[in-house]
Amino acid sequence: MSDIDTLLSLVENPTRRQILETLVRRPNYPLQLSKELNVSQQAIMKHLRLMEEYGLVSSYEERSDRGGPARRQYVPNASFTLVIDVRHGLFSARVIQATDPEAEIDWDAVPRLDELRGEMADIEIELNDLDARRDALMVEKERRMVDAMRLLDFQEIDHTMRTFMYRMLDQPLMDLGDIARELSLRDDIVDELVKGLLRRESQ
């Protein structure tokens, strides 16, 4: 799932987040989810149908060991990281698709619980270090964007040029032609914008 608007609309609901949190631990069926989350089974089914429609979960029928009717079990069906940055002069929201771990898992190996806990602690420490490093980089990016916005404030430029310049600075790895297409600008307008920027820089 890569459509961030759809994803945000799905996970903004607290009940759907609780359902996902429960399902990542083990497959579950609507009646049990209803009992665990203290939400009506009708509401649980409504959420599950929506989540399955957009590929966030999937389901399968499981036969009862006691001869009863088959039950529909639900499991998570998407792996992703959602990143949202809101800073002075900066806003970005993106979905990072997770790598499929299936090929890396040795299903025959059964480690000890204390070994797993120790390994998880090491991973958590490394993730915290990465978060701290990312935050430091975002602070540096924020400072530069604030400087850029202050620079724009001293120049007499129209809304189109300001928007183009902001996008050019906010996405420095993005091709100018792609930025133009994103903003629905013609190539000749982009050329004139770039020439105008160069003229201002040389003054």
Backbone torsions as a table, in degrees:
resi	resn	phi	psi	omega
1	MET	NA	120.2	-176.5
2	SER	-121.6	-10.1	179.8
3	ASP	-75.7	106.7	-172.6
4	ILE	-69.0	-32.9	-180.0
5	ASP	-65.8	-44.1	177.6
6	THR	-64.5	-42.4	-178.6
7	LEU	-63.4	-44.6	179.0
8	LEU	-62.2	-39.8	-179.8
9	SER	-66.9	-28.5	180.0
10	LEU	-77.9	-43.5	-173.9
11	VAL	-90.2	-4.8	178.4
12	GLU	-70.4	-20.3	-178.7
13	ASN	-81.3	123.8	-176.4
14	PRO	-63.0	-34.2	179.2
15	THR	-66.9	-40.6	178.0
16	ARG	-65.5	-35.4	176.4
17	ARG	-65.9	-39.6	177.6
18	GLN	-64.3	-39.5	177.9
19	ILE	-61.3	-46.5	179.1
20	LEU	-61.5	-43.1	-179.6
21	GLU	-61.2	-36.9	178.5
22	THR	-72.3	-41.5	-175.8
23	LEU	-71.0	-29.7	179.8
24	VAL	-68.7	-20.0	178.1
25	ARG	-82.3	-34.9	179.0
26	ARG	-169.7	153.5	173.5
27	PRO	-59.7	151.1	-177.1
28	ASN	-151.1	162.9	179.1
29	TYR	-118.6	160.3	-169.7
30	PRO	-55.2	-42.5	-177.8
31	LEU	-63.0	-43.0	179.5
32	GLN	-66.7	-40.5	176.1
33	LEU	-60.3	-40.9	179.1
34	SER	-60.3	-41.6	-179.6
35	LYS	-70.5	-43.5	-176.3
36	GLU	-68.0	-38.6	-174.9
37	LEU	-95.9	-5.1	-179.7
38	ASN	57.6	45.8	178.4
39	VAL	-127.8	144.3	-177.6
40	SER	-59.0	148.0	-179.4
41	GLN	-63.3	-34.0	178.3
42	GLN	-61.3	-43.2	178.8
43	ALA	-67.5	-40.1	178.2
44	ILE	-60.0	-45.0	-179.9
45	MET	-63.0	-39.0	179.3
46	LYS	-62.1	-44.9	179.4
47	HIS	-66.3	-42.7	-178.7
48	LEU	-63.6	-40.7	178.9
49	ARG	-61.5	-42.8	179.4
50	LEU	-65.8	-44.4	-179.8
51	MET	-65.3	-36.5	178.5
52	GLU	-72.0	-36.1	179.0
53	GLU	-58.9	-36.7	-177.7
54	TYR	-99.9	10.7	171.7
55	GLY	81.5	13.0	179.7
56	LEU	-78.6	-30.0	174.8
57	VAL	-134.5	164.4	171.5
58	SER	-134.8	168.9	-176.4
59	SER	-141.4	161.3	176.6
60	TYR	-153.2	157.2	179.5
61	GLU	-88.1	136.4	178.3
62	GLU	-121.7	125.0	-179.5
63	ARG	-73.5	145.7	179.5
64	SER	-78.6	138.0	176.9
65	ASP	-70.0	-19.9	-175.4
66	ARG	-99.6	12.5	176.6
67	GLY	84.5	5.6	179.1
68	GLY	-79.7	-177.9	-179.8
69	PRO	-66.6	153.2	178.2
70	ALA	-66.3	145.8	178.7
71	ARG	-112.6	146.6	177.7
72	ARG	-91.2	115.9	179.1
73	GLN	-94.4	145.5	179.4
74	TYR	-118.3	141.8	178.6
75	VAL	-136.3	155.1	175.5
76	PRO	-66.2	148.3	-175.3
77	ASN	-130.6	13.3	-178.1
78	ALA	-143.7	143.9	176.1
79	SER	-127.7	122.1	-175.8
80	PHE	-161.3	165.1	170.5
81	THR	-124.0	131.0	179.4
82	LEU	-104.3	122.3	-177.2
83	VAL	-119.6	124.0	176.5
84	ILE	-127.3	124.4	177.6
85	ASP	-115.6	126.8	173.5
86	VAL	-127.6	112.8	-179.4
87	ARG	-138.2	172.8	173.9
88	HIS	-61.4	117.7	179.3
89	GLY	78.6	1.2	-176.3
90	LEU	-132.9	135.6	168.8
91	PHE	-147.8	129.0	174.9
92	SER	-149.0	145.1	176.6
93	ALA	-140.3	125.1	-177.6
94	ARG	-148.2	158.4	177.9
95	VAL	-110.6	127.8	175.2
96	ILE	-104.5	116.3	179.9
97	GLN	-73.4	132.8	-177.7
98	ALA	-76.6	148.8	174.9
99	THR	-73.5	138.3	178.6
100	ASP	-70.4	117.7	-176.0
101	PRO	-86.5	-1.3	-171.5
102	GLU	-53.3	-42.9	-175.7
103	ALA	-71.4	-15.3	-175.3
104	GLU	-99.6	-5.7	-175.0
105	ILE	-93.0	127.9	174.2
106	ASP	-96.4	99.2	-174.4
107	TRP	-72.7	-14.6	-179.7
108	ASP	-83.0	-22.2	-179.1
109	ALA	-82.4	131.4	178.4
110	VAL	-122.5	93.9	-176.8
111	PRO	-73.9	164.8	176.7
112	ARG	-75.0	152.5	-177.8
113	LEU	-63.5	-39.7	-179.6
114	ASP	-67.8	-33.1	175.9
115	GLU	-65.0	-43.8	178.9
116	LEU	-61.8	-42.8	-179.8
117	ARG	-63.0	-41.4	178.1
118	GLY	-64.1	-42.5	179.0
119	GLU	-65.4	-39.0	177.9
120	MET	-64.9	-36.0	177.5
121	ALA	-63.7	-42.6	178.2
122	ASP	-62.0	-42.8	179.4
123	ILE	-64.2	-42.1	-178.8
124	GLU	-63.7	-40.3	177.6
125	ILE	-62.4	-42.9	-179.7
126	GLU	-66.4	-39.1	177.2
127	LEU	-64.1	-40.7	177.5
128	ASN	-62.1	-39.9	177.8
129	ASP	-63.8	-40.8	178.1
130	LEU	-64.8	-40.2	177.7
131	ASP	-61.6	-42.2	179.0
132	ALA	-64.8	-41.8	178.1
133	ARG	-65.0	-41.3	179.2
134	ARG	-64.3	-40.9	178.7
135	ASP	-61.9	-41.2	178.8
136	ALA	-62.8	-40.8	177.8
137	LEU	-66.3	-38.3	178.1
138	MET	-65.7	-34.7	176.2
139	VAL	-62.6	-43.8	178.7
140	GLU	-63.9	-41.5	178.4
141	LYS	-64.6	-41.2	179.5
142	GLU	-61.7	-43.5	-179.9
143	ARG	-60.0	-43.3	-179.5
144	ARG	-68.4	-37.3	178.3
145	MET	-68.2	-38.4	176.7
146	VAL	-62.7	-42.1	176.7
147	ASP	-60.5	-42.1	-179.6
148	ALA	-64.5	-41.0	-179.9
149	MET	-67.3	-36.9	175.1
150	ARG	-63.9	-38.5	177.3
151	LEU	-63.1	-41.0	178.9
152	LEU	-63.9	-33.9	-177.9
153	ASP	-64.2	-24.2	-178.6
154	PHE	-90.4	0.9	-178.6
155	GLN	-115.1	143.8	178.5
156	GLU	-87.7	92.9	-178.7
157	ILE	-131.5	152.2	-178.4
158	ASP	-82.5	176.2	-175.4
159	HIS	-62.7	-38.9	-178.4
160	THR	-62.3	-45.7	-179.9
161	MET	-66.9	-39.8	179.0
162	ARG	-62.0	-44.2	179.4
163	THR	-63.0	-43.6	179.6
164	PHE	-63.3	-44.7	-179.7
165	MET	-64.3	-41.2	178.3
166	TYR	-60.9	-46.3	-178.1
167	ARG	-66.3	-36.8	-179.8
168	MET	-63.6	-37.6	179.7
169	LEU	-79.3	-38.1	-177.3
170	ASP	-69.9	-29.7	-179.7
171	GLN	-125.1	70.7	-173.6
172	PRO	-67.6	-17.1	178.7
173	LEU	-91.1	-4.6	-176.7
174	MET	-86.0	136.1	178.8
175	ASP	-64.8	140.6	-178.1
176	LEU	-60.5	-35.2	177.4
177	GLY	-63.8	-38.2	177.4
178	ASP	-67.1	-37.9	176.2
179	ILE	-62.5	-42.7	179.0
180	ALA	-60.0	-44.4	179.8
181	ARG	-66.1	-37.6	178.6
182	GLU	-63.0	-36.2	-179.4
183	LEU	-93.1	5.6	-179.4
184	SER	58.3	42.9	178.4
185	LEU	-104.8	142.6	176.6
186	ARG	-74.9	156.6	-178.5
187	ASP	-60.3	-38.6	-178.9
188	ASP	-66.5	-33.2	177.6
189	ILE	-68.2	-40.5	178.2
190	VAL	-63.2	-43.8	178.5
191	ASP	-58.1	-42.3	-179.5
192	GLU	-68.4	-36.7	177.4
193	LEU	-63.3	-46.1	-179.2
194	VAL	-64.0	-43.9	178.0
195	LYS	-61.1	-39.2	178.5
196	GLY	-64.1	-39.6	177.8
197	LEU	-63.7	-42.5	-179.6
198	LEU	-65.9	-38.3	178.1
199	ARG	-62.9	-42.0	-179.5
200	ARG	-65.7	-38.5	-178.8
201	GLU	-66.5	-30.9	-176.8
202	SER	-84.1	-10.6	-179.0
203	GLN	-79.9	NA	NA
